[in-house]
Amino acid sequence: DVNSDPETLSPPRPLEDNNDKGSIVLRWLNYEVFRKDCLDRKLKRHHITGIAFSGAVGIGILQPSGEIIALGGPVGALLAFIFAGLVIFSVMRCLAEMVSVRPVAAPLIDFPHTFVDEALGFTVGVMYWLANCMSMVTLTIAAAMFTQYWDSSFGITAATFILLLPLFLMNACGVQLYGRMEWVFKWLKFALLFGLILLMILIRAGVGPGKVDSNYEIVPGYKPTGFLENDKQPAIPGTGGRILAVWTCTTMAMFQFMGGEIVLVTAGEAKRPMRNLPIAARYMYLLPISFYLVSILFVGLNINYLDPRLYHSHLPFYISSRLEGVQTAARSPFVIVIQNAGISTLPGFLNAAFIFSAVTAANSALYVSSRTLFTLAQRSSYTRIRNTIGRTNNGHTPLAAITISFLPGALAFLAVRAKTMAFQELIHVFGRLYTGPMFCVFATQCLSFLRFMAAINVYKKILNRDSDFYRQKHYRAHWQPLWAILGLVLCSLLMIFSGWAAIYDLAAKSKNVPRADSIVDLIATYLGPFLFFTLLITYKVLYRTRIRSIDDMRNAWFVQDASEKEDEDN
């Protein structure tokens, strides 16, 4: 149990051979690194919200939003953000109610495990771990490339090492100190987003010596390379083309909106999970969603989607670097607006802010992946895994899980070879390996909620959603199960049809879209879901698991591992 009483635990038995130096090292590791088998409940509500907000706000709204504007226009980008926010809203409504009833450690794994199938819970855990490892790699690569804004002679290798090292140290320093740092990061990012929105409003009002060029409209149709002043002809014109453009923008915008579920990852270390987790899960994700919607609205009012400085995929004069859109802040719509307004001092500052946002989001990704791996190890049937990866040091920090989750970070050194086309395509795959599995994870949580509601309807004498007791003790999401059905349908559609653009480019042989690019896009889009379902089927075949019956959920409402020890300071 990840929340066992630490006072009752004893370290594993030391090795008997006292003469062998290797045994001495192993015995030290056994005592110091693998001493405990529980996490430390030190995170208060402000720590939890800090970790979640910092993880949700990376570089998405600051940088890749330019490609969304170029592809869909300012109006299309806003619509895409609204649809993406609706998906997250639907999923989080489900998670908030379930965690109010079962405030257990690793809820994202526990819910499908308890309400659907053991194999599904395991698959969600593994793919969620992989997705966040890839997120950490992608964000670190982006941050390393941002350092080239000032002086390209400063090596990317050195920049990558300097950025990776703090990630490990911050995660290894203990959860209480880590929570305090994330709380500070939250307010710095809050100030950054608020400042950008205010600046966009002021520029729209006429601040700055330059003239702002804008055209607030939706694109005339779909075009895989985006639109430019001298090339406005869409590949698919009319209403159908506009719908496809907004749909493509929505799949891209989902990367930016994901991260609200990080609130639930803190369940094993929350000081008062039954009180704090449901509240944080209900409201925390609304803050970044609100910032994103307001930001894309006001930056769209100030920019022309025909501006060639916006990132356009596949265009010949960008083809020398597939990663041109994330190398520096120069492609950011916010930087472009500031430059158009004639404000010369801010682009460099914003580039530094982008590095900070990327690194802190990567920091949260490492936290999430390490806690997910720790829980998987705790649930493992293999003793050696439970006694190593599933244990913590004397300070209740899962150093083994942090170290293993940190190892994929070495892939960030591929940024050194980013000028080579083969490595550019590989890095592109890493980025898509986050969104693909997350569509599957979110759809799974909505399915778990539908099974959760089915069980509650059977056992109304035990737990009744319509009772006053339930409303006082737990969170009851309105309009359920409509939100769960909507979230399940939208996530499934996004997972299935997110690669339509690559298929279209291959079939129609789209102008200026190399065949190799389309093939890589197709593989990157569907590799995550393919791994998800392959792992699910393999687990079910090997362990012959079955879908949970309603009878199996009779005692699902009586949770044993959620500590409610009062904090004397509150």
ABEGO torsion letter per residue (X at the ends): XAABBAAABBBBBBBABAABAAAAAAAAAAAAAAABABBBBABBAAAAAAAAAAAABBAAAAAAAAAAAAAAEAAAAAAAAAAAAAAAAAAAAAAAAAAAABBBBGAAAAAAAAAABAAAAAAAAAAAAAAAAAAAAAAAAAAAAAAAAABAABBAAAAAAAAAAAAAAAAAAEAAAAAAAAAAAAAAAAAAAAAAAAAAAAAAAGBEABBBBBBBBBBAEBBAAEBBAABABBABBEAAAAAAAAAAAAAAAAAAABGAAAAAAAAAABABAAAAAAAAAAAAAAAAAAAAAAAAAAAAAABBAABAABBBBGBAAAAABAAAAAABAAABAAAAAAAAAGBAAAAAAAAAAAAAAAAAAAAAAAAAAAAAAAAAAAABABAAAAABAABBBAAGBBAAAAAAAAAAAAAAAAAAAAABAAAAAAAAAAAAAAAAAAAAAAAAAAAAAAAAAAAAAABAAABBAABAAAAAABBBBBGOAAAAAAAAAAAAAAAAAAAAAAAAAAAAGBBGBBAAAAAAAAAAAAAAAAAAAAAAAAAAAAAGBBBBBAAAAAAAABBAABBABBBAAX
